[in-house]
C-alpha cells in the first residue's frame, strides 16, 4: 500500500520540506510591571534567584480582590519600537483581552493579552543565510501583541509553592509567518530578532533568565506541496541552539510518523535538551478554551500618529543599518559586519576599540572579536561589557599584531589571559614572553639546523613536493616555541630550501 | 439625641457641642449591637473608635470646636461600608464563604477619599454574595431584614446598606450598583440611593462583579448627603483606567440652591412608555403618577419618550453581567487567599483542588459563573457577549435620542414594594425582573437615583427613579431635590 501526505505519495526517498513559524516572548525592560507598580526588572548583576520569593508584588499583580490593571506607558512605547523596527503597521487603536485558564501561577485566573486587535501587525525582517551571510530572506511577522507574564510554580516533594515575582512582567509576543524552511533559518530569524530588541533597548536579552523565549510551530510537507502539514508546537525554548536542535529532532520525528503510515497530530510538545528530544505535553483535544473577551477594566489603547512618529524618529541605529555602516566605513565583510552588529554590546565595544586602533586595523579587530573573544563570552553566556575585556586591550592587541610585535597565535593566547584576568597587553606580552622573534641572527641558524636534520624531506621538496614547505615552517616555528614572526619565517625557510 | 439626622445637621450639632464624633460613633455602635437586622458582617470598632477619638480631640484643639467643613466635609461622620469594598487590615468577605478569612492589604480609593474627608468607617455591611442578588437572600452571612417589616427583604444587593441607613445604624452608607443594587434597596428601605455615571468614582478596591457595569454610590437620608458623598468620591484615579476625566462640580451647592427654590419650572421630564407596563403594582404606579402630576402642576414640562430597546434590557444585562462575573471570579481559586476546605487540601491535582475550593460559592454565584462561562466559550461568544454589546449600544442610543428632548427621565424604581422573604428566592427569573427599570441606565452607564416619594397601604416605601445623561449629576441632583421636596 502506498502512503500519501497532503495528497502526495511519499516513501523513504521523498524529499520533505520543513515549515516553521515562531512565536517569541520578549520580556520588556521596563522598570515596573505591565499593569502594576511592582518592579519588573532585576537590579543589575542580580538574578531571579537573588530575589526573596513573592517580595516583588503589589496587590495588583498578586490578583487581590478589587484590584484593577493600569497600563504601563513605557511598555506601550517599547512595543511600538519593536513594531517599527520590524516594519509593522502600528494600530492606533488596539484592545486588551482576557485569556482564561486556571493555573496556580496565574493570579487572576486570566492573563491580560491582546487578541482581536494587537498593537502591531504585518511586519517583516530580513535574515542573512549561508556561510558568509550573502543570501537574505524576508520572514513575515504576523503580529506583535502586548501581554503580561505569569508567576512561577516551584515544585517541592509532595507540594508546590508559587512565586509571583515574575507575575505581571510586561512581554510582547512576536508571531512570525510560517516562512522558515530549516532550523538554520529559524536560528537566523531568532538571532536577528534578538539583535533588534536588544539594540532597541526594549529587552535586557538575558537568555538564562528567560528574557527571550521561543515557541516553534513545526510541520513538514513533501517538497512542492501547496498545503501545510499538521503542526506541533514546541513550547518555551530559551536558547537559539536548542531551538534549532529541537526543530531538527521534530522534523525527523514527524518524517518517521508519516513514513510509518501514522498521522502527525496537532499537539504541544516540550523539548528536553539533555536527551535532545521533544515529548508530548498535551494534544489539541485537551487544549483549553481560553474564552477571550475584551478586558472591561482597560479601555481601548488609543495612540496618536504623532506619538508613533516621535518614537520612530528616536529609534536607534538598527542592526542592519549598523552592518551596512561597518561595511562602508571599515571595509568589513558582510559576514563580519553582521556578526559585530548582532548584539548592541559587541558593536559598541568594536567601535570604541576601533577609535583607539585606527580604522585601518578594523578588519584585524573584527577577526579577533568575532573569533576568539566571542567564543569565550558566548560559552560563558555573558555580554562583552560584563567580561574583563576592555576596548583598549583589543586596540593594543591589533596594534601589536600590525607592528609584528606578536603573532596572531600569540594574540589568541593573550585574549584567553585577558578573559580570565584582564590587564595590560604590553605587560602580558612581556610576562609571558610572547614577543615575536624577527631577528635574523636568531632565526637563520634554527632553520639551517632543521633543514640539515631532514635530508629526505629536503630532497622531496626540491624534486617538486612544494607542500613540504609547511613541514619545515612548522618545525621551525615549534623550535622557536611559536614566537617566530610567521611571515618572516616563511620567507626565510623558502629562501633556505631553495638553497 | 436622635441620630436620624443628615450630615449638615450633625455638623451643626458638633459645632454647638451637643455631641462629638466619639459620642456619635459610640451611640451608633450601641444601636448596632442591639439591632436584629443583621446589617453588618464585620465591625471595625477599634479602628473606628480610635479615629473618632482623634477627630473629637482635634475638633477642640485644632479647629476651635468648629467643624472644618472646607477641608473635611465629612468630619466625624460615621458611615457603613458595603462589604464588597476593601479596607486595609479589615476583613472583606463580599458576603461569600470563599473570602471568610480574607483580610485586605489595601483600601479602596472611594473609602480612602471619604476617610481623608474625615469620615469614620463603622464596619462592613451585609449584601448578596459578590453583589449578585436583588433581595439580600444570597449572603453567606444570612438575610438582612427590612428596616421596618422584618418578614420582608430590604432589596439587594446593597441590602445591608439600605437597612443600616433606614434603621439609623449609620449616617450614610456606601453601596455598589451593577444593575440596580443601590437603587432597589434604597427604594425598598425608603432612603435616597444614587448610582453616579460609570467612570465617575474609582472602582479600585471594589470587588468586581461585572466590571463594565459596577459603580460605587452613596445611600443616604437626604439628596444633599448623596451629593456630598458623590462629590467627595468622584474623580480620576490612576488605579482605575475607566475613571473619567470630567469636572467634579459643587453638587452640594446645586442641591442647596435648588432646595432654596425647589421649582421644576422649565424642567423637561421624560416619561418612557415602556416603563409603565402591566405587572406594576397599582399603588406603585399611582405613587409615581401622582408625583409626576405634582411636578407638572408646579411647572415641569412632562414629555412622553420612548426607549424601544427596553424589552431586551434584562436578557442583555444578564449576558454581559454573568460573562464578566465568570471572568472576574476566576481568581477565587484558593491559591493565594480565601478559604481552602480540608477536602481541597487532599486533592490529587490542581483541577481537583479548584473543584473543591470553588464548591464554596453560593448557589446564585455558581449559576452565574456557569452561565457566563458558557456565554464566553468558543463558538458562543459572537452570539452572546458580542451581540449583547451591540444591543447595549442600541440602548445607549435610545437614551441619547430621548435626552435630546428632556433633562431627566423618571419611572418607578421597581415594579413592587419590598416583597416577602422567600417569595422569589426559588424563581431566579422572577427575581431578575425586579431590576427591569434599573438595568437600562446601568447598561447605558447613566447616572440614576432612587428618591422616596410615598408609602403603600402597608407602610412600605415607594421610590421614584430618576435618570440623567452621562456626567449630568448636577441635573440629576437638582431634579432629585425637587422630587424630595414635593414628596415630603
Interface residues (C-beta under 8 A of the other chain):
Chain A: X59 X60 X62 X63 X64 X65 X66 X67 X68 X69 X70 X71 X98 X100 X102 X103 X104 X107 X108 X109 X110 X162 X164 X289 X291 X292 X293 X296 X297 X298 X299
Chain B: X85 X86 X92 X94 X99 X102 X104 X105 X106 X108 X203 X204 X205 X206 X207 X208 X210 X211 X212 X238 X239 X240 X241 X242 X323 X324 X326 X327 X329 X330 X331 X332 X333 X335 X336 X337 X350 X351 X354 X373 X376 X377 X378 X381 X385
